[in-house]
Amino acid sequence: MRIHKEGKVIILLASIVCIILQIFFFIIKTNIIFQVFLLLTASSLIAWILYFFRNPLRVIHQNQKHIIAPADGTVVDIQKVFEEEYYQDYRIKISIFMSPLNVHVNRNPITGVIKYFKYHPGKYLIAFYPKSSTKNERTTIVVAQKDYTILYRQIAGFIARRIKTYVNTHDAVIQGKEFGFIKFGSRMDVYLSLDTHVLVQLNQKVKGGITILAEK
């Protein structure tokens, strides 16, 4: 299993702390049952952290007509909304909620060039709450592919307190390639033009780089 680079320091620190605690309680001759409990708890914690930061290999089928899911999760919202930051007109918004159990690697929905990038500090409301799209800490990215543009946002959640983005304005991006990571539960919003044909439904499970959200 591949581990994402964002988790390597956390995994190392957690392992060191667990080992130190185990040695300490062994030296002071703590009850053996407590030592076993501590060992099992520490092992479970490290196993969960390893699971959260997994980065599975995926075969990406690139297609210029497709908009693919930028993240793993559940589709929690599909609606026509007014996008006020960049387009200042109506768009189709598809929201994907990532629970702490999902893979949290973020992938480019299309191939193109980044025309707009902005980081917004903000609150940490629960990620599936509608106002999290405009109130929470987030990044906004707009990618252009010839005459077609797409806007997508990384949104921090109640637990997630750190958004990582590896791209910036004018960068060329490739469909399905990694562009960021959000730690411990979050949300991705994708804004599409009104003539885009949406292929997913509410409550559908999607996989980043695999599931086709819509067709141009």
N, C-alpha and C positions, 0 to 999 in steps of 0.2 A: 504494500500500500504506500503510495507517495504521500508525503506530508508537505503541506504548503509552507512556503518560507515564512509567512506571518506567524506560524505557530511554533517555530523551532526554539526561539528564546523562551517562550512561555512553557513549553514542554521541559526544557532543560532546567529552568528555575523550579518548576513544580516537582521534578524528580529529585533535585538537590534538597529541597525543603523536606520532602517525604523521607528521604534517606537519613537526614540529620535527626529528625524527630524519632525515627525508628531506633537509631543508635542511642540517642539520649534516654529513651524509655527502657532500652535494654540495659544500659549501664546502671541506672538507678533501680534496676530489678523490679519494674512494674509488673503487676499481675499478668501472667502469661495470656489469659483470655483477652485482656485489654490490648496486649501487643499484637495478638492475632487480628483483633478487630481493627486496630490501627493500620496494619499491613493490608488487610482486605479493602479498607476504605481508601487508602492511598492508591492502591493498585486500580481500584474502580475509577478514581478521579483521573489518574493519568490515562487510563484507557479511554475515558470519555473525551478528554482533551485531544488525544490522538485521532479519535473518530471525528471530532468537530473539524479539525484542520486537515482532513483527508483531501486529496486532490486527484481524483480518479482520471485516468487516461480516457479520452473520448475521441471518437472518430467524427470529425466535423464534415458534413456534406454542404459545401458552399454553393449558394445559388443567389444570383443577383435579384431574383424576383421575391425571395423569401426574407421575412424578418424573423429571426430566431430568438428564442428566449434568452435573455441576458443572465438568468440565474435559475437555480432550482427553487421550487416552492409550489405554492398554491395560488391560482388566480382568484383574487378576492374582490376585484372590481373591474368592470368593463362599462364605460359610459362616455358620452359626449360631454366635454367640459371646455371651459374657456381657459386657455393657457396664457397666463399674463406675463411671464418673465421674458420669453423670447419671441414667440409667434404673435402674441396678442390677438389671437383669434381662436376659433373652435377646433378642437382636435379629439380624436378617439384616444382615451386613456385606458391602458391595461395595467393593472397593478398586481404584482406578484409578492406574496408574503413569504419570507424565509424564516422558518422556525429554527431553533437551535440545533435541530436534528438534520437540517438540510446541508448540502454542500454549499459553501459560501463564496466560491470563486465567481467573479462577475465577468461575463464575456460580451464581446461586441455583437450587437444584433445584425449589423450589416458591415460591408466593406466600404470605406470612404475616407474622407478627410475631416478632422474635427474643426468645425467653424466657430464653436463657442464652448467655453468651459468656465464654470464658476463654482467656487465653494461657498456655502452658506452656513455659518454657525447657527445654532438653534436649540430647541428643546429636545426632550427625549420621551415623547409620548409613545404609547403602545403603537407599534408599526402598522397594524391593520386599521387603526383609527383614521378616518378620512382626512382630518386636518394635519396629519403627520406629513403629508405631501408638501405643505407650505410652512409648517411651524417647526419641524424637526431639523436637526443638523442634516445637511444634504449636499450633494454635488449635482450640477446640471451639465449635461454634455449634449451637444448637437453635432451630428455627423451628416455630411452631405455626400451623396452618391449621384453624380451628374445633376439632374434636375430634381432629385428627390432628397428630402431631409427627414431625419428622425431625431427626436429628443428623448433622452432617458435620464432618470435620476436614481442615484444611490441615496437611500434614506435610512438614517440611524433609527433604532428602535428603543424600547424601554431598557433593554439589557445592553444592546449594542452601543458602545461609546467611542468607537473608532472606525472611521471610514478611510480606506486606503485606495488611492487612485493613481495609476501609473502612466497616465496620458495627459496631454495638455493641448492647447490650441495649436492648430496647424499640423498636428501629428497625423500621419496616415495610419489607419487601423484596418485590421483584417477580420472579416466575419468569423466568429467563434473563438478568436484569440482572447486571452485574458487581458482585462484592462483594470481590474481592481478586486478588492476583497472587503467585506464588512464583517466585523467580529460579533458573534453571539446574538443572532436574531435581528432581522431587519426587513427592508422592503425595496423593491425596484419598481418604478413607474416608467412606462413607455408611452410616448405620445406620437400618434400616427395621423396622417392626413385623412380627411373624412371619406375619401374614395378608396381607402385601403380595405381589403377584404379580410376581416378577422376570422381566424380558424379555430380559436380556443373558446372555451365556455367557462362560466363561473364555477368555482370549486374544482376546476381541473388541475391535476398535478402536472407540472412541467419540469423539464430538465434543461439547464443552461447549455447552449450549443447544440442541442438535439431537437427539442420541440419547436415546430414552426408556429409562431404566434399569428402571422398574417402574411398575405401576399399583396404585392404592389399591383 
